[in-house]
Amino acid sequence: MEDGVGTRHPKACLTCAKAKVRCFPETDGPCKRCRRLGKECGAQLPGTHRREKKSAASGSDVAALEAKLDRMVAILAASEQNAREQLGSGPASKSLSPFEHNTAAPDETDDQLLEVFFEKMFPLFPFIVIPPHVTAEELRREKPFLYLNISMVACQNPPRQREIVDAVQEYVAEHIVIRGEHSLDLLQGLLLNVAWFISVSRYPRPSDHPPNVPKTEEPHHIVRSTAQLDTNVHLLVAQSFSLGLNQEMAYQKNLNYPLAYLKDTMNDDHHNLVRTLEERRTYLGCYYLITMLSTCVKDLGSIIRSTRYTDECCNVLDQIAEYPTDASMVQLVRAMNVADKIHHTLYHTELYPSSVSSTSPPLGLSIRWLEAEIKQLKAHISSESPHSAILQLHYNTLEIHLYRVALNTDVSKSNYGDHPLMQLDILFRCLEATTSFFQTIFSLPSGLFPFFPFTMTCQFAKAIVALSQLTLYDHPGWDRAYVESIIDFDQTVDGIASKLEVELPRYEQALAKDQESTELPEVFGRMRNRAQTIKKMHRRRKDALEQKSLSTTVAPVDYELMMVEPLDLLFPFGEIPPMYGQYM
């Protein structure tokens, strides 16, 4: 029967159906998408999607449904009761597996998402290199989890992005938690997941509903929280260690190390294995990311540290330079090595001090030693390099981290040595580094700001904290008015919001063309609201300080001012506005 009862007439054209995107047919000529992309637009044959009716569910169908429900329960363990009610009262939820449906944003092709990633995001985090000849379809087939995370961080449609978040978390639960798998694909996907964790849309926006009107059932989304970020960080390190990427292959050890050693001896297997450049880049990306978070957010301990093998990976990639970004990537890793030294020299508290009477060297000596390392790194920056601004930003962060020790009121004056102006000199250097940081970050193209990874936003937050401390620091020889004459706090906070505002019209135009979404990327509203809150908190402390009542009416400025909750990165004083209502 060619065109009878029961025959389906597909509405989507053949090109859109193959791409698995929504088709917008025109009354005359090709559809909107094919017209825009210049592709051939052909209709599908009637009955293409016709399926045979089944009288009753077979045993295999029941088993498959039960397995799917079990996976959903495991993923939604945090809200187990709600998930069971939903699964029990309504039809079975559709699986969000990346193999069952296309995860690209509506009207965005896979290749477009890859293009966004490479143009806007890869220059800020050059640790995962995909050869230019690899297509999106090849990447999806060879590295499905990496592809899924690239789609998630590059997608600029919040509702669709949250759907991909669900798929990513389901993939983690099934392949890492349940199956216990470890692979380079999983490690690279987790690396991107953590790097852009706070940049991804986290919460469905609450919508206003008229009274006495039933509320439509909205799909359940997995909430991304601080606890989940901590979990992903440790999963990232665990994957790296399980793959043995943190050490040379000649020294690989695992729980079956004795048996593996005897087996190799009996087989007389002494071939020399060598780490691939891709594995070395991925391991260095893990070290860079974890060390940056420890420097700017909170101390993650010694879960990953720089070793001789880390230096070896840097030297190999620096010498071979397979890609143009390898040189700047090595510089980023070496900058984090210095950050690690600064942290453990100036800020690390020993669990068991060796002796009560033991004295540390004067801060002036330690700072001069660490200054020399930073200057040596700076000497390798080429002004012609396209990544010089990003590297300069990291070196400014190192200097802020080094000099902010002078803001610690608990440090004895004797620790600065015999020179009475040593502390003031360090404070002034901290001001210079902070001013240089904001000059550098505001020189970056505005098109990069909506795509900043966690490693960039946490540096901005650290600099904002340092500027607030310098502006409010009460010291007999420190002139706060001079600080304000050099750099204005409110204008600096508004600066990053202004860079985002430049890009806002382009996103609003894209939103107007999208018939399925009413949300802009969350970064625009989030930064605007947080800028106002940060300025308000700073003003309160400044007014209290001028009234000489800071110690009695307002909690004192914490020396660290680093948040316990990384997702609240731009709330250094622990005061969070109700930006998202019940979702915050």
Backbone torsions as a table, in degrees:
resi	resn	phi	psi	omega
1	MET	NA	115.7	-173.3
2	GLU	-80.0	-42.9	-174.1
3	ASP	-146.2	58.1	-177.6
4	GLY	-110.2	-162.1	-179.3
5	VAL	-68.8	137.0	178.6
6	GLY	91.7	-4.2	179.0
7	THR	-88.7	128.7	-179.3
8	ARG	-84.0	143.0	175.2
9	HIS	-111.4	98.9	-177.2
10	PRO	-59.1	135.4	177.4
11	LYS	-84.8	-32.5	-178.7
12	ALA	-77.3	146.7	176.5
13	CYS	-74.6	169.8	-176.1
14	LEU	-65.1	-38.1	-178.5
15	THR	-67.4	-46.1	179.5
16	CYS	-67.8	-34.9	179.4
17	ALA	-65.0	-40.3	178.2
18	LYS	-65.9	-36.8	179.6
19	ALA	-80.0	-9.8	179.4
20	LYS	59.5	44.0	176.0
21	VAL	-123.9	163.3	-178.3
22	ARG	-70.9	138.3	-178.5
23	CYS	-105.5	137.8	178.4
24	PHE	-117.7	88.9	-175.7
25	PRO	-65.1	149.5	173.7
26	GLU	-108.8	152.7	179.5
27	THR	-66.2	-28.7	-178.0
28	ASP	-137.6	121.1	177.5
29	GLY	92.9	-170.7	-177.6
30	PRO	-67.9	164.8	179.2
31	CYS	-71.0	171.5	-176.6
32	LYS	-60.7	-43.4	-175.6
33	ARG	-67.8	-45.0	-179.7
34	CYS	-66.6	-35.2	178.9
35	ARG	-65.9	-41.3	-178.5
36	ARG	-68.9	-39.5	-177.2
37	LEU	-88.9	-5.4	179.9
38	GLY	69.0	34.1	-178.1
39	LYS	-104.6	159.6	178.0
40	GLU	-72.4	133.4	-175.7
41	CYS	-115.2	108.9	-179.0
42	GLY	-122.5	144.8	-178.9
43	ALA	-79.0	149.4	175.2
44	GLN	-78.7	154.2	178.6
45	LEU	-72.8	143.9	177.3
46	PRO	-60.0	142.5	178.5
47	GLY	82.6	10.2	-177.6
48	THR	-61.0	-39.9	-174.8
49	HIS	-101.1	15.1	-178.1
50	ARG	-69.4	135.1	179.2
51	ARG	-121.2	150.7	177.3
52	GLU	-74.7	138.6	178.5
53	LYS	-77.3	142.9	177.7
54	LYS	-111.8	133.9	-178.5
55	SER	-73.2	-34.2	-178.2
56	ALA	-152.7	154.5	179.9
57	ALA	-71.2	134.0	178.2
58	SER	-81.7	170.3	-180.0
59	GLY	-64.0	-36.3	180.0
60	SER	-67.9	-34.5	178.2
61	ASP	-65.7	-41.3	179.3
62	VAL	-64.0	-42.4	-179.9
63	ALA	-64.6	-40.5	179.5
64	ALA	-65.5	-39.4	179.1
65	LEU	-65.6	-41.1	178.8
66	GLU	-63.7	-40.5	179.0
67	ALA	-64.2	-39.5	179.3
68	LYS	-65.9	-41.0	178.2
69	LEU	-64.1	-38.2	178.3
70	ASP	-62.5	-40.3	179.0
71	ARG	-65.9	-40.6	179.7
72	MET	-64.0	-38.2	178.9
73	VAL	-64.8	-39.6	179.5
74	ALA	-65.0	-38.8	-178.6
75	ILE	-70.3	-39.4	-175.4
76	LEU	-98.4	37.3	-177.9
77	ALA	-62.7	-31.5	-179.0
78	ALA	-65.6	-29.5	177.5
79	SER	-125.1	53.5	-171.5
80	GLU	-59.6	-43.4	-175.6
81	GLN	-64.1	-44.7	179.8
82	ASN	-64.7	-39.1	-179.2
83	ALA	-65.0	-40.3	-179.9
84	ARG	-65.1	-38.2	179.0
85	GLU	-64.1	-41.7	-179.8
86	GLN	-66.1	-43.5	-178.3
87	LEU	-70.3	-30.5	-177.9
88	GLY	-81.3	-30.7	-174.4
89	SER	-93.6	-22.3	-175.8
90	GLY	-124.5	-177.2	178.3
91	PRO	-67.2	159.2	-178.5
92	ALA	-62.1	137.1	180.0
93	SER	-67.6	146.9	177.7
94	LYS	-74.3	135.7	-179.6
95	SER	-65.1	141.1	-179.7
96	LEU	-100.6	20.5	-179.1
97	SER	-61.4	139.3	-179.4
98	PRO	-66.2	-14.6	-179.8
99	PHE	-85.8	-10.6	-175.1
100	GLU	-100.7	-18.9	176.2
101	HIS	-158.1	161.2	-177.7
102	ASN	-73.0	133.6	-177.1
103	THR	-100.0	7.6	177.9
104	ALA	-72.7	156.1	178.5
105	ALA	-68.3	154.8	179.7
106	PRO	-55.1	132.0	179.6
107	ASP	64.1	18.4	173.6
108	GLU	-117.8	126.7	178.1
109	THR	-83.3	163.8	178.8
110	ASP	-59.8	-41.4	-178.6
111	ASP	-65.3	-32.0	178.0
112	GLN	-67.7	-38.4	177.6
113	LEU	-65.7	-40.4	176.0
114	LEU	-63.0	-37.9	179.2
115	GLU	-64.6	-42.1	176.8
116	VAL	-60.8	-43.3	-178.5
117	PHE	-62.1	-46.7	-175.9
118	PHE	-72.9	-34.3	-177.9
119	GLU	-79.7	-40.0	-172.0
120	LYS	-103.6	-30.7	-168.6
121	MET	-109.6	-41.3	-177.9
122	PHE	-58.2	-39.8	178.9
123	PRO	-60.7	-23.4	-179.3
124	LEU	-90.0	-10.4	-178.9
125	PHE	-153.1	74.6	-168.7
126	PRO	-85.4	45.5	-175.9
127	PHE	-104.6	-11.0	178.3
128	ILE	-123.8	105.6	-176.3
129	VAL	-105.1	126.5	175.7
130	ILE	-110.7	121.2	-177.7
131	PRO	-53.1	144.4	-176.5
132	PRO	-59.6	-27.9	-176.3
133	HIS	-78.8	-10.1	-179.1
134	VAL	-79.5	124.0	179.0
135	THR	-87.1	168.7	179.2
136	ALA	-62.8	-38.9	179.5
137	GLU	-65.5	-38.8	177.2
138	GLU	-66.9	-40.1	178.6
139	LEU	-65.6	-41.0	178.0
140	ARG	-60.7	-37.3	-178.1
141	ARG	-77.2	-41.4	-175.0
142	GLU	-86.0	-36.2	-179.3
143	LYS	-134.7	77.1	-173.7
144	PRO	-63.5	-36.8	-177.4
145	PHE	-73.3	-39.7	175.4
146	LEU	-62.3	-44.9	178.3
147	TYR	-59.4	-42.0	-178.1
148	LEU	-63.0	-40.7	-179.8
149	ASN	-72.9	-35.2	174.5
150	ILE	-61.8	-43.9	177.6
151	SER	-60.7	-37.9	-177.8
152	MET	-67.3	-48.8	-174.5
153	VAL	-77.3	-25.4	-178.6
154	ALA	-87.7	-20.9	-179.0
155	CYS	-68.0	132.0	-178.8
156	GLN	-108.9	15.7	176.2
157	ASN	-105.8	103.9	-173.1
158	PRO	-53.8	-47.7	179.6
159	PRO	-61.0	-42.0	179.5
160	ARG	-68.6	-36.7	179.5
161	GLN	-62.1	-39.0	178.4
162	ARG	-66.7	-32.0	175.3
163	GLU	-64.4	-40.5	179.6
164	ILE	-68.9	-35.1	175.1
165	VAL	-56.8	-43.9	178.3
166	ASP	-59.8	-43.6	-179.8
167	ALA	-64.1	-39.5	178.9
168	VAL	-62.9	-46.1	-178.5
169	GLN	-67.0	-35.4	175.7
170	GLU	-64.6	-39.6	179.0
171	TYR	-63.7	-42.6	178.6
172	VAL	-61.4	-46.5	-177.7
173	ALA	-62.0	-43.4	-175.3
174	GLU	-75.5	-45.6	-171.6
175	HIS	-88.1	-32.1	-177.7
176	ILE	-97.6	-52.0	-174.9
177	VAL	-74.3	-48.9	-174.9
178	ILE	-81.2	-51.1	-176.1
179	ARG	-85.4	-19.6	-179.4
180	GLY	68.0	33.7	-178.2
181	GLU	-79.7	155.4	170.0
182	HIS	-143.9	132.9	-177.0
183	SER	-158.4	164.3	177.7
184	LEU	-65.4	-33.7	177.1
185	ASP	-61.5	-46.5	178.7
186	LEU	-64.0	-41.7	-179.1
187	LEU	-64.7	-45.1	-179.4
188	GLN	-67.1	-37.2	177.2
189	GLY	-64.0	-43.3	177.8
190	LEU	-64.3	-34.4	-180.0
191	LEU	-62.1	-44.9	177.4
192	LEU	-69.6	-37.2	-179.2
193	ASN	-58.9	-46.6	-179.5
194	VAL	-72.5	-39.4	-176.9
195	ALA	-61.9	-34.0	-179.3
196	TRP	-116.2	31.1	-173.5
197	PHE	-61.3	-50.3	-175.0
198	ILE	-81.0	-5.3	179.6
199	SER	-88.3	-12.1	-177.0
200	VAL	-88.4	143.6	178.0
201	SER	-58.7	124.1	-171.4
202	ARG	-103.7	-29.6	-171.2
203	TYR	-132.2	138.4	169.9
204	PRO	-66.2	134.9	-179.4
205	ARG	-72.5	132.9	175.6
206	PRO	-67.9	136.4	-178.9
207	SER	-111.2	149.8	-179.9
208	ASP	-81.1	133.3	179.5
209	HIS	-120.5	135.5	178.0
210	PRO	-62.6	152.1	178.5
211	PRO	-65.3	151.9	177.7
212	ASN	61.7	18.9	176.5
213	VAL	-114.6	124.7	-178.7
214	PRO	-59.1	136.2	-180.0
215	LYS	-79.4	129.3	-179.8
216	THR	-68.8	144.0	-179.1
217	GLU	-74.0	122.2	179.7
218	GLU	-99.6	149.0	-179.6
219	PRO	-65.2	143.6	178.9
220	HIS	-75.3	134.5	177.4
221	HIS	-120.5	142.6	177.1
222	ILE	-73.4	128.7	-177.4
223	VAL	-84.4	126.6	176.6
224	ARG	-86.0	122.4	-175.3
225	SER	-130.4	175.2	179.0
226	THR	-60.7	-41.9	-179.9
227	ALA	-60.5	-37.4	178.7
228	GLN	-68.1	-36.4	176.6
229	LEU	-63.0	-45.8	177.8
230	ASP	-58.8	-41.6	179.1
231	THR	-62.9	-44.5	-179.3
232	ASN	-65.6	-34.2	176.9
233	VAL	-61.8	-45.2	-178.4
234	HIS	-74.0	-32.5	173.1
235	LEU	-63.2	-37.9	178.3
236	LEU	-60.3	-49.7	-179.8
237	VAL	-65.2	-39.8	-179.8
238	ALA	-63.2	-40.4	177.4
239	GLN	-63.3	-41.6	179.4
240	SER	-61.9	-44.0	-179.1
241	PHE	-72.0	-36.9	178.5
242	SER	-63.0	-35.6	177.2
243	LEU	-80.3	-8.4	-180.0
244	GLY	71.9	22.1	-176.5
245	LEU	-74.1	-10.1	-178.3
246	ASN	-89.0	7.1	-178.9
247	GLN	-153.8	165.9	179.3
248	GLU	-66.2	151.2	-177.7
249	MET	-67.0	-23.7	179.9
250	ALA	-70.3	-17.0	-177.1
251	TYR	-114.5	24.9	-179.0
252	GLN	-65.3	128.8	176.6
253	LYS	-135.3	146.3	174.9
254	ASN	-146.7	-169.4	-176.9
255	LEU	-65.3	-22.0	178.5
256	ASN	-106.4	28.7	-175.6
257	TYR	-57.1	-46.3	-179.5
258	PRO	-59.0	-43.8	180.0
259	LEU	-66.1	-40.6	178.9
260	ALA	-63.8	-38.5	179.5
261	TYR	-64.4	-46.1	-179.4
262	LEU	-65.5	-38.0	179.4
263	LYS	-63.2	-44.7	179.5
264	ASP	-64.1	-36.2	-179.8
265	THR	-66.6	-43.7	-179.4
266	MET	-66.8	-36.1	-179.7
267	ASN	-82.9	-2.6	-177.9
268	ASP	52.2	42.7	-177.2
269	ASP	-96.9	97.9	-177.4
270	HIS	-120.1	27.8	-179.7
271	HIS	-68.3	145.7	-177.4
272	ASN	-94.0	111.6	177.8
273	LEU	-88.2	148.1	-177.3
274	VAL	-127.0	138.9	176.4
275	ARG	-67.1	139.7	175.5
276	THR	-76.3	159.5	178.6
277	LEU	-64.4	-33.9	178.0
278	GLU	-64.3	-41.5	177.7
279	GLU	-64.3	-40.2	179.6
280	ARG	-65.3	-42.5	178.3
281	ARG	-61.3	-43.2	-177.7
282	THR	-64.8	-42.7	178.0
283	TYR	-62.8	-43.7	178.2
284	LEU	-63.6	-33.8	176.1
285	GLY	-63.4	-39.4	176.6
286	CYS	-63.0	-46.1	-179.8
287	TYR	-62.8	-44.8	-179.7
288	TYR	-60.7	-48.2	-175.7
289	LEU	-64.9	-47.1	-178.0
290	ILE	-65.4	-40.9	-179.6
291	THR	-68.2	-37.5	177.2
292	MET	-63.7	-43.3	178.9
293	LEU	-65.1	-37.5	178.3
294	SER	-67.4	-32.4	-178.8
295	THR	-75.1	-39.8	-170.6
296	CYS	-109.2	-19.0	-174.0
297	VAL	-113.1	-70.4	178.1
298	LYS	-157.5	153.5	-176.7
299	ASP	-70.7	115.3	178.6
300	LEU	-91.0	7.2	179.4
301	GLY	78.4	-161.6	-175.7
302	SER	-100.3	44.1	-179.4
303	ILE	-71.0	-21.6	174.0
304	ILE	-153.2	128.7	-176.1
305	ARG	-131.6	158.9	177.2
306	SER	-73.6	135.6	179.7
307	THR	-132.8	179.8	175.7
308	ARG	-63.1	-31.6	177.5
309	TYR	-66.9	-35.0	175.5
310	THR	-61.1	-44.3	177.2
311	ASP	-63.1	-38.1	179.6
312	GLU	-62.9	-43.9	178.4
313	CYS	-60.5	-42.0	178.1
314	CYS	-62.4	-44.5	-178.1
315	ASN	-65.0	-41.0	-179.7
316	VAL	-63.7	-47.9	-178.9
317	LEU	-68.2	-32.8	179.0
318	ASP	-69.0	-37.3	-178.5
319	GLN	-76.3	-43.9	-177.3
320	ILE	-76.6	-42.8	178.4
321	ALA	48.1	59.5	-179.1
322	GLU	-60.5	-37.0	179.2
323	TYR	-124.5	154.5	-178.8
324	PRO	-59.9	-25.1	-177.9
325	THR	-81.7	-7.5	-176.2
326	ASP	-64.3	-37.6	-178.1
327	ALA	-65.0	-46.5	179.3
328	SER	-68.3	-33.0	177.7
329	MET	-62.9	-42.7	178.3
330	VAL	-63.7	-38.2	177.9
331	GLN	-62.9	-39.2	177.9
332	LEU	-62.7	-41.8	179.8
333	VAL	-65.7	-42.9	-180.0
334	ARG	-67.3	-31.1	174.6
335	ALA	-65.0	-39.8	178.2
336	MET	-69.3	-27.8	174.7
337	ASN	-63.7	-41.4	176.5
338	VAL	-67.4	-38.7	177.1
339	ALA	-59.9	-39.2	177.8
340	ASP	-63.2	-40.9	178.2
341	LYS	-65.2	-41.9	178.7
342	ILE	-60.4	-44.9	-177.5
343	HIS	-62.3	-46.2	-175.9
344	HIS	-81.0	-13.1	176.4
345	THR	-89.0	-41.4	-171.9
346	LEU	-106.5	-25.9	-170.3
347	TYR	-121.9	-12.2	-175.4
348	HIS	-76.0	130.4	177.8
349	THR	-102.8	120.1	180.0
350	GLU	-68.1	140.6	179.0
351	LEU	-68.6	-40.8	178.8
352	TYR	-127.3	94.3	-179.9
353	PRO	-60.7	139.7	-175.3
354	SER	-67.1	-35.8	-178.4
355	SER	-158.9	141.8	-179.9
356	VAL	-67.8	-31.0	-175.7
357	SER	-88.6	-6.7	-178.3
358	SER	-68.5	139.4	-178.5
359	THR	-117.9	142.4	177.3
360	SER	-88.3	158.5	179.5
361	PRO	-65.1	155.9	178.0
362	PRO	-55.5	146.0	-178.8
363	LEU	-59.4	-33.9	-179.8
364	GLY	-58.5	-41.3	179.2
365	LEU	-66.9	-44.9	-179.9
366	SER	-63.2	-41.7	-178.4
367	ILE	-66.6	-40.3	178.9
368	ARG	-63.9	-37.8	178.3
369	TRP	-64.6	-43.7	-179.8
370	LEU	-73.8	-32.3	175.1
371	GLU	-58.6	-40.6	-178.1
372	ALA	-61.5	-38.1	179.5
373	GLU	-67.6	-40.1	179.0
374	ILE	-65.4	-42.2	178.8
375	LYS	-63.2	-36.3	178.5
376	GLN	-65.3	-38.6	176.4
377	LEU	-66.8	-42.3	-179.2
378	LYS	-60.6	-31.2	-177.9
379	ALA	-63.5	-20.0	-178.1
380	HIS	-90.3	-1.0	179.5
381	ILE	-77.4	127.5	175.1
382	SER	-96.3	128.2	-179.1
383	SER	-64.3	-21.0	-180.0
384	GLU	-87.5	-8.5	-179.3
385	SER	-69.6	135.9	178.4
386	PRO	-68.3	-13.4	-178.7
387	HIS	-104.6	12.0	-175.7
388	SER	-64.4	-36.9	-179.5
389	ALA	-66.0	-39.6	178.6
390	ILE	-65.3	-41.9	178.6
391	LEU	-65.6	-42.8	178.9
392	GLN	-60.1	-37.5	178.0
393	LEU	-60.8	-42.7	179.7
394	HIS	-66.9	-37.4	179.7
395	TYR	-69.4	-34.6	173.6
396	ASN	-62.7	-39.8	177.6
397	THR	-63.4	-40.4	176.5
398	LEU	-59.6	-43.9	-178.7
399	GLU	-66.8	-40.1	176.1
400	ILE	-61.1	-44.3	179.6
401	HIS	-62.9	-34.7	-179.2
402	LEU	-74.2	-46.9	-171.0
403	TYR	-86.0	-17.6	-177.1
404	ARG	-68.8	-6.7	176.6
405	VAL	-60.9	-25.7	179.8
406	ALA	-69.5	-14.9	178.0
407	LEU	-82.5	-5.9	-178.7
408	ASN	-78.3	110.9	-178.6
409	THR	-74.7	-12.0	-179.6
410	ASP	-82.4	-15.1	-178.5
411	VAL	-74.6	130.2	179.4
412	SER	-67.7	144.5	179.9
413	LYS	-62.4	-26.9	180.0
414	SER	-67.0	-20.4	-179.4
415	ASN	-70.2	-15.8	-179.6
416	TYR	-85.0	-4.2	-179.3
417	GLY	94.2	-165.8	-175.4
418	ASP	-80.6	-21.9	-175.9
419	HIS	-75.1	119.8	-175.2
420	PRO	-69.6	-19.6	-177.7
421	LEU	-98.1	9.1	-176.8
422	MET	-60.6	-45.5	-178.6
423	GLN	-63.3	-42.7	179.0
424	LEU	-64.5	-36.1	177.8
425	ASP	-63.7	-42.0	179.5
426	ILE	-67.4	-39.7	177.3
427	LEU	-61.1	-41.5	179.7
428	PHE	-65.8	-39.3	177.2
429	ARG	-64.1	-36.2	177.0
430	CYS	-64.1	-40.0	177.4
431	LEU	-64.0	-43.1	178.3
432	GLU	-60.9	-45.0	-178.8
433	ALA	-65.0	-40.0	-179.8
434	THR	-66.1	-43.6	178.0
435	THR	-62.1	-42.7	179.1
436	SER	-64.5	-36.3	179.1
437	PHE	-59.3	-49.0	-176.9
438	PHE	-69.6	-33.8	175.6
439	GLN	-62.7	-38.0	-178.5
440	THR	-72.5	-45.7	-175.6
441	ILE	-68.1	-32.9	178.9
442	PHE	-77.3	-11.8	176.4
443	SER	-83.0	-11.2	179.5
444	LEU	-71.4	151.3	178.2
445	PRO	-59.3	138.9	-178.3
446	SER	-63.2	-24.3	179.9
447	GLY	-65.4	-17.7	179.2
448	LEU	-84.9	-21.2	-171.4
449	PHE	-62.3	-40.5	178.3
450	PRO	-66.7	-12.3	-175.3
451	PHE	-110.8	14.4	-178.5
452	PHE	-58.4	131.1	173.4
453	PRO	-78.4	173.5	179.1
454	PHE	-57.1	-36.7	-177.9
455	THR	-64.2	-23.1	177.3
456	MET	-89.1	-44.4	-177.8
457	THR	-67.0	-33.9	179.9
458	CYS	-72.1	-29.3	173.9
459	GLN	-67.9	-40.5	177.0
460	PHE	-61.9	-42.8	179.9
461	ALA	-64.0	-39.8	179.3
462	LYS	-63.7	-40.2	179.2
463	ALA	-68.3	-38.3	177.3
464	ILE	-62.4	-42.4	178.6
465	VAL	-62.3	-45.2	-179.9
466	ALA	-62.3	-40.7	179.6
467	LEU	-65.4	-40.3	177.6
468	SER	-63.0	-42.7	178.7
469	GLN	-63.5	-44.0	-179.8
470	LEU	-64.3	-36.4	-179.3
471	THR	-71.0	-28.9	-175.8
472	LEU	-106.6	3.7	-173.5
473	TYR	-70.7	124.5	-176.9
474	ASP	-100.6	100.7	-178.6
475	HIS	-140.5	139.3	-176.2
476	PRO	-53.9	-34.8	-177.1
477	GLY	-100.2	3.7	-176.3
478	TRP	-100.7	127.8	-176.1
479	ASP	-100.1	103.3	-178.9
480	ARG	-68.4	-32.2	177.4
481	ALA	-63.3	-35.4	178.0
482	TYR	-64.5	-40.9	178.7
483	VAL	-59.7	-45.7	-179.4
484	GLU	-65.3	-29.0	178.2
485	SER	-73.9	-23.6	179.7
486	ILE	-84.0	-44.3	-176.5
487	ILE	-149.6	127.4	-178.5
488	ASP	-89.2	129.3	-175.1
489	PHE	-65.4	-50.4	-176.6
490	ASP	-62.4	-43.5	179.4
491	GLN	-64.1	-34.5	179.4
492	THR	-68.0	-43.1	178.4
493	VAL	-63.9	-39.8	179.4
494	ASP	-69.4	-18.9	-175.7
495	GLY	-60.5	-45.6	-177.5
496	ILE	-71.4	-33.9	175.7
497	ALA	-65.4	-36.1	178.7
498	SER	-66.6	-37.7	177.8
499	LYS	-63.3	-36.0	177.5
500	LEU	-71.1	-37.2	-179.2
501	GLU	-60.9	-31.2	178.8
502	VAL	-60.9	-35.2	-177.1
503	GLU	-86.8	-12.8	-173.9
504	LEU	-58.6	-44.8	-178.8
505	PRO	-57.1	-38.0	-179.1
506	ARG	-63.7	-39.8	179.5
507	TYR	-72.6	-33.6	177.7
508	GLU	-66.8	-37.7	176.9
509	GLN	-64.9	-41.5	178.2
510	ALA	-65.6	-36.2	179.3
511	LEU	-67.1	-36.7	179.9
512	ALA	-64.1	-28.0	179.8
513	LYS	-84.7	-13.6	-177.7
514	ASP	-93.1	113.4	-176.2
515	GLN	-82.5	-7.2	-174.8
516	GLU	-109.4	2.5	-178.0
517	SER	-138.8	143.9	176.7
518	THR	-121.8	14.0	-174.8
519	GLU	-115.0	136.6	167.4
520	LEU	-84.6	159.3	173.3
521	PRO	-53.2	138.5	-171.7
522	GLU	-62.8	-19.7	-175.1
523	VAL	-61.7	-29.9	-176.8
524	PHE	-70.1	-53.7	178.6
525	GLY	-68.3	-35.3	-178.7
526	ARG	-63.7	-46.0	-176.8
527	MET	-71.1	-36.8	-179.8
528	ARG	-63.3	-45.9	-179.6
529	ASN	-68.9	-39.2	-177.5
530	ARG	-71.8	-32.1	176.7
531	ALA	-62.1	-42.6	178.8
532	GLN	-64.4	-39.8	-178.6
533	THR	-68.0	-42.3	-179.9
534	ILE	-62.5	-43.5	179.0
535	LYS	-64.1	-39.4	179.7
536	LYS	-63.8	-43.8	-179.8
537	MET	-65.6	-41.8	179.4
538	HIS	-63.3	-40.5	179.7
539	ARG	-64.4	-40.0	178.8
540	ARG	-60.0	-44.0	-179.0
541	ARG	-70.4	-35.5	179.4
542	LYS	-67.3	-42.5	178.3
543	ASP	-63.6	-41.5	179.7
544	ALA	-64.6	-37.2	179.8
545	LEU	-67.3	-41.2	179.0
546	GLU	-65.9	-28.4	178.2
547	GLN	-87.4	4.1	178.9
548	LYS	57.4	34.5	-179.2
549	SER	-130.0	22.8	-177.7
550	LEU	-60.6	-40.2	-175.2
551	SER	-72.5	-17.7	-175.8
552	THR	-108.3	-29.4	-175.5
553	THR	-107.3	-24.0	-177.9
554	VAL	-130.7	141.2	179.2
555	ALA	-59.7	139.3	-178.3
556	PRO	-63.1	152.1	179.0
557	VAL	-67.2	119.1	-179.7
558	ASP	-68.0	140.0	-178.6
559	TYR	-63.0	-45.6	-177.4
560	GLU	-69.9	-49.5	-178.6
561	LEU	54.0	22.1	177.1
562	MET	-101.3	133.2	-170.7
563	MET	-74.4	148.0	173.2
564	VAL	-75.3	-28.9	-178.5
565	GLU	-105.9	106.6	-177.3
566	PRO	-59.6	-30.5	-180.0
567	LEU	-67.6	-20.2	177.0
568	ASP	-96.9	41.0	-169.3
569	LEU	-57.3	-38.2	-176.4
570	LEU	-94.1	19.9	175.0
571	PHE	-120.0	70.2	-173.9
572	PRO	-67.1	-14.4	-178.9
573	PHE	-104.3	10.0	174.3
574	GLY	74.5	17.7	-179.1
575	GLU	-111.7	111.5	-172.6
576	ILE	-109.7	123.4	178.2
577	PRO	-74.8	152.9	179.5
578	PRO	-78.4	70.9	-175.1
579	MET	-69.2	-39.4	-174.5
580	TYR	-115.0	25.4	177.2
581	GLY	60.1	-125.6	-175.9
582	GLN	-70.0	-13.1	-176.1
583	TYR	-87.9	-9.1	-178.4
584	MET	-101.9	NA	NA
